[in-house]
Amino acid sequence: MIKLNALFKSFGSKKVLRGINLEVESGEIVTLVGNNGSGKTTLLRTLTTLDSPDKYNIAEIDGFDVRDDSEEIRSRIGYLPHDPPFYPELTGVENLRFWLELNSIDNAEEEARNILAQVGLISFCDELAGNYSRGMIQRLGFSMAISHSPTTLFLDEPFTGLDSDGIKIIEDLLIKYKEEGCSIVIVSHDKHSYSDRTLKLERGEIV
């Protein structure tokens, strides 16, 4: 569950988030749409504790404060940035196994292959990630986001570079996680039929 009240974020003199109020329940998918520069990515980075907010009345995930409980929050969330991080000199399964080991997941090799099968990458998992297409990198990034069974997912343009099969795989997984009680926030330029709500962010405010 996500709860925000009067959250502000600036970079120098530039005000990016201007008093965001937002609640996302467990098992709810919310899509945030808006033009470039509206603050969508900054909002995700603030919620994932990568950026610190200037001030707020409430900024919580599962009841934990984004500033005071950042380590706990990072253990609970999955984040897919617009450009997923990966090591090009490692294979797909090595990338995900390393990520799982960082999160102290048991049987990392087996678990990595299971997750890559879910996102449709099992046939390519032993190939170097540096040779992956943009859509394959997107699937690898999504597999990292879901690998530790997060309670909350933050996805920044998750369908970038995906073909129709890839889109269907990710959409089906999002619906599955929603049914399991995961809170999901998607930043997108488009509305999605499976979203419970679509909200518009404009000049740092939800309108």
N, C-alpha and C positions, 0 to 999 in steps of 0.2 A: 504494500500500500504506500502511496506517495501523498504527502500533504505539504503544500506550500501556501504561505500567506505573506504578502508584501515583500517578495524577494527582489533585491536590486543587485545589478552587476554593472560595473563600468570598467573601461580600459583608459586610464588617464582621464581626460576630460570628456571622452565619448561615453554616453550612457547607452548601454546595450539592452539590459533588462530593467524595466521600469515598473516594479511592483507586481510581480507575477503572483497570481492566485490560481492554484490548481490542486485538485484532488483526483487521484486515480485509485479505484478500489482493487482489491485482489480479484483476479479473474476478469479484468477489464482491459480492452485494447483501446488506446486513444491515439489518434493520428494528429500530428501538428503540421499544418501547412502554412506557407508564407513565402514571400519573395526572398531573394538573396539579401542578406544583411538584416533580416528581421529579428535575428537573435536565436534562431532554432538550435543551431549547433552549440552556441554558448550556453543555452539552457541545459542541454544534455551534458556538456562538460562540467557544469556546475553541480548537477545532480549526481554525477559519477565521482565527484570530489577532485577532479583534475584541475578545476578552477575554483577559487574560493569566492563566495558571494561577498558583496560589500556589507549588506545588512539584510535582516529579515525578521519577521515575527515568528514564523514557523517554517522550517525546512527539514522535513523528516522523511525517511524511508523505513518502513516497518517500525516506526516509533523511534528510530535512531537519528540523531542530529547530524546533518551533513558536514558540519565543521568539527564538532566535538567527538563524533564517533565514526570518523572517516574509515578507519581500518575495518570496523565491523561492517560498514556499508559496502565496502569493496568486496568483502567475502560473500555478500548477498546478491550482488547485481551482475548482470552480463551486459557488456557494451560492445556494439559494433560501430566503430567510427566510419566516416565516409571513405577513408583509405585504410583498410585493415593492415595492421602491422604483421610482418612475417619475415622469416630468414630465407632469402632466395637460395642459399647454398645448402639448405636442408630439404628433405622430402616433405610432402604433406603430412605424413604420419609422424615424422620426427618433429615438425613444428608443433603439432597438436600434443604429442607426448610430452614435449618440453613444457608446454603450457599447463598440462595436467599435473606434472611433477611439481611445478611452482605452486600449484594449489593443493598439494599434498593428497592427490587422488591416487588410490591404490590401483594396481594392475593397469598402469598408465598405457602401456602398449596395446593391450586388448581393448581397453576403453576407447582409445584413440581410433582404432579401426572400426569399432561399433558406431561411433559418432560420425565418422566420415562416410560410413555406409548410409546413415540416415540422411545425409545431405547430398548423396549421389556422387561422392568422390572416391569410393572404394577402388574403382578400376585405375585410378591415377594416384593413389596414396603413396606409392613408392617412387614416384617421379619427383624430380627437383621442383620445388615451388617456384623457383625463378623461371621455369618454363611454362607455368600455368597462364591461362588466359585471364582476362579481367573478371569474368564470371566465376571462374574456378577459385580465384583469390577471394571473391566475395563469399563463396560457400565455405572456404576455409576459415575466413573471419567469423562467419556465423557459427561454425562449429566451435570455435574458441569461446564465443559469447555464451553458448548453452552448455559448455562442457562440465561445469561444476554445479549444475541444477540450480540456477539462480531463482530467487523469488521475484525479481524484477528485471525486465529487459529494456534496454535503451538502444534503439536502432536508428542510425543516421543514414537515410537513403539505402535501405537494405537490398533493394532490387536492382541496383546499378550494375549493368553489364550482364545481367542474367537473361538467358533465353526463356522461352515459355515453360519448358520442363523445370528449369531452376526456380522460376517464380512459383510454380505450383508446389514444389517441394517445400520451399520456405513458408508459403502461405499455410500449407497443411500442418507444418510444425508449429507455427504461431497459434493456430486454432487449438492444437493439442495442448500447448503450454497454457493457453488461456483456460481451457477446461480443467487443468490441474491447479488453477488458482494463481498463476503468474500474472503480475501487473506488467503491461507492455506499453511502451511509448514509442511510436514510430514518427520520425521526421521524414516528410515526403513532400513532393510537389503535387501529388495526386491524392484523391480520396480513395479509400478502400472499403469495399462492401462489408467486410467482416469486422470493421472497426465498430465499437460501441458508440464512439463519439469522434467527430472531426472538429478540431478547434483551429482557429486562425491566429497566427502570431503576426502582429504588425507593429513595426518600430518598437519592439521590446515589450509589447502589451498583448494580452489575449483579448481579442475583440469578438 
